[in-house]
């Protein structure tokens, strides 16, 4: 009796071979959909890595005032520029650009 059921599954119109084909096709369609869904997220992650503002320890001077003194900004460990309690005299040529 068991042999007959197995043979009927293999030879039937909705047999096990057709079921395997459907499973493979469904997996392929799902993989294709996931590949398009994750592409923008991957691009955003890569873009955020590429646009790092500064390197820790880097210095930058701002726009000088009417007397030639410019505020100094330093890069923090998190990649953001922070104002430092210092000024630089721009006409001297010693200020970081």
C-alpha positions in Angstrom: 0.0 0.0 0.0 2.8 2.4 0.8 4.6 1.7 -2.4 1.5 2.6 -4.4 1.1 6.0 -2.7 4.8 6.8 -3.4 4.5 5.8 -7.0 1.3 7.8 -7.4 3.0 10.9 -6.0 5.9 10.7 -8.4 3.7 10.0 -11.5 0.6 12.2 -10.6 -0.2 15.5 -12.3 0.8 17.3 -9.1 3.6 14.9 -8.2 6.7 15.4 -6.2 8.8 16.5 -9.2 6.4 19.3 -10.0 6.4 20.3 -6.4 10.2 20.5 -6.3 10.1 22.6 -9.5 7.7 25.0 -7.9 9.8 25.2 -4.7 13.0 26.0 -6.8 11.1 28.6 -8.9 9.7 30.3 -5.7 13.2 30.3 -4.1 14.7 31.9 -7.3 12.0 34.6 -7.5 12.4 35.3 -3.7 16.2 35.6 -4.1 15.8 37.9 -7.1 13.4 40.2 -5.1 15.7 40.3 -2.1 18.6 41.3 -4.3 16.8 44.3 -5.6 15.4 45.2 -2.2 18.8 45.2 -0.5 20.7 47.2 -3.2 19.6 50.7 -2.0 20.4 49.9 1.6 23.8 48.6 0.7 24.4 51.8 -1.4 23.5 54.0 1.5 25.8 52.1 3.8 28.7 52.4 1.4 27.9 56.1 0.8 27.9 56.9 4.5 31.4 55.3 4.8 32.7 57.3 1.9 31.5 60.7 3.1 33.4 60.9 6.4 34.0 64.5 7.1 37.4 64.6 8.7 40.1 62.5 10.4 40.7 62.8 14.1 43.3 65.4 14.9 42.7 67.4 11.7 42.4 71.2 12.1 40.5 73.8 10.0 40.2 77.6 10.3 36.9 79.3 9.7 36.2 82.6 8.0 38.4 85.5 9.4 36.8 88.5 11.0 37.5 92.1 10.1 40.7 92.1 12.1 42.1 89.0 10.5 41.5 86.5 13.3 39.7 83.2 12.4 38.2 80.6 14.8 40.0 77.2 14.8 38.0 74.0 14.5 39.3 70.5 15.3 38.1 67.1 14.2 36.8 64.8 17.0 37.1 61.1 17.2 33.6 60.7 15.8 34.5 62.5 12.5 32.7 65.8 13.2 34.3 69.2 13.4 34.2 71.0 16.8 35.1 74.6 17.7 38.2 74.9 19.7 39.0 77.7 22.2 41.7 79.2 20.0 42.0 81.8 17.3 44.5 82.0 14.4 45.8 85.2 12.8 45.2 84.6 9.1 47.6 87.2 7.6 50.5 85.4 9.3 50.1 82.4 7.0 50.4 79.9 9.8 46.7 78.9 9.9 45.4 75.6 8.7 43.2 75.9 5.6 
